[in-house]
Amino acid sequence: MCPALAWAFPANRPTPGYTRVAIETSVGTIVVAVDNKRAPRTAANFLAYVDDDRFDGVTFYRAARRKSDAKLGLIQGGIDTDARRSLPPIPHEPTSKTGLRHLDATLSMARPNRPDSAMGNFFITAGATPNMDARGDYIGYAAFGHVVAGMDVVRRILAMPTCCGSGPMRGQMIIKPVAILRARRLDGVARPTRGVKPWLIGLRRRPLS
């Protein structure tokens, strides 16, 4: 994180306008602060996945390292292609409107190559990635928070062996994806959508005697 900008970000404590979320993984915990004020739609979407437990049991599955410096890049996690866990796609909040930027430790939404398509996948940057900010006709990606604790865990995931993938993800899929055990709010009250949870169907059935 740029020292000159550190003052603008909340520390790992309750801060008005932000909601902290602990993402517990099999290699450690990452705590993020979601910006409810500047990116309200994107923040609300992420928190809906958290409050519904939709991230429990998914993975960090992508580690995209820069060719110029393998310690920089991004890690991506979430529901991947599991449509059973998905909520409807949300309107895009570009950085040109939110005023947020893809700096070191930024939390942002992953999406297909079209606007208004982000759902339940997100990424965390290691090092500034200004090429993901909106500019001109390029809509960029929707930054909506940042890491306040656990960047060592982010870097650990970024360094994991990768292979496979296609297109822009070629060679970036983590060979042994990192389990997200659970994601929980640290601030405020959970507001689950109370919708059907099809990914849980059959998981809690008792064996026949």
C-alpha positions, -999 to 999 in steps of 0.1 A, spaced: 0 0 0 14 34 -9 24 52 24 12 85 12 -23 71 8 -24 50 39 -41 77 59 -72 75 36 -79 38 45 -93 25 78 -72 3 100 -83 -31 112 -110 -17 135 -146 -6 131 -147 25 108 -178 44 96 -187 37 60 -168 4 59 -177 -32 67 -149 -55 76 -151 -92 65 -128 -120 76 -121 -145 48 -108 -176 65 -88 -198 42 -68 -230 46 -36 -210 47 -46 -181 69 -72 -153 73 -75 -122 51 -95 -93 65 -110 -68 40 -127 -35 45 -156 -31 21 -164 5 10 -201 9 14 -202 46 7 -182 50 -25 -191 16 -41 -225 8 -25 -239 -16 -51 -207 -37 -54 -202 -37 -16 -238 -48 -10 -234 -76 -36 -203 -89 -19 -219 -87 16 -249 -106 3 -227 -135 -7 -210 -133 27 -243 -131 46 -258 -160 27 -226 -182 33 -222 -185 -5 -184 -182 -1 -182 -209 25 -165 -239 8 -154 -222 -24 -117 -214 -33 -91 -190 -44 -84 -207 -77 -63 -182 -97 -28 -166 -91 -18 -141 -118 18 -132 -113 35 -104 -133 62 -116 -157 84 -86 -146 80 -94 -109 65 -126 -96 58 -110 -62 32 -87 -79 -1 -96 -95 -35 -107 -81 -53 -136 -67 -89 -145 -76 -115 -164 -57 -152 -169 -52 -179 -191 -67 -160 -197 -100 -185 -213 -123 -208 -227 -97 -242 -212 -108 -259 -228 -78 -243 -202 -56 -248 -172 -78 -270 -141 -73 -281 -119 -102 -253 -99 -119 -250 -63 -107 -246 -29 -124 -209 -19 -129 -195 8 -107 -164 20 -125 -134 36 -107 -141 68 -127 -173 72 -107 -164 58 -73 -130 75 -71 -114 43 -59 -83 29 -76 -65 -4 -80 -37 1 -56 -18 -24 -36 -41 -46 -15 -73 -35 -34 -104 -57 -33 -122 -57 -67 -149 -76 -86 -140 -101 -113 -163 -102 -143 -167 -116 -178 -156 -94 -207 -189 -74 -207 -204 -47 -185 -229 -53 -157 -219 -90 -154 -201 -93 -120 -216 -118 -96 -197 -139 -71 -160 -137 -80 -135 -112 -67 -98 -105 -67 -71 -89 -45 -42 -71 -59 -5 -74 -48 9 -41 -60 -8 -13 -79 -26 -23 -111 -37 10 -127 -45 -9 -160 -77 -21 -142 -90 14 -136 -116 29 -159 -102 53 -186 -118 66 -218 -141 39 -233 -125 12 -211 -148 4 -182 -122 -13 -161 -131 -33 -129 -151 -23 -99 -128 -17 -69 -148 -17 -37 -125 -22 -7 -90 -32 4 -71 -56 27 -66 -44 63 -49 -76 75 -35 -107 60 -15 -95 30 10 -122 39 -17 -147 32 -24 -130 -2 13 -132 -11 14 -169 0 -15 -177 -24 0 -156 -52 32 -177 -50 15 -211 -53 22 -233 -83 -1 -227 -113 -9 -243 -147 -37 -246 -172 -64 -221 -179 -72 -204 -212 -73 -169 -227 -62 -142 -202 -61 -169 -174 -37 -192 -193 -12 -207 -169 -28 -189 -139 -50 -216 -124 -37 -227 -89 -29 -265 -91 -42 -271 -56 -69 -243 -51 -69 -227 -16 -101 -235 3 -122 -206 16 -135 -221 48 -158 -193 56 -163 -155 52 -180 -135 80 -188 -99 88 -168 -84 116 -190 -53 117 -227 -47 117 -255 -73 114 -257 -99 87 -286 -95 62 -290 -128 43 -312 -128 12 -332 -157 27 -334 -172 -8 -330 -209 -17 -295 -223 -12 -293 -251 -39 -256 -258 -33 -266 -272 1 -292 -296 -11 -282 -331 -1 -252 -320 20 -270 -323 53 -291 -354 48 -287 -381 74 -276 -415 61 -304 -441 60 -302 -465 89 
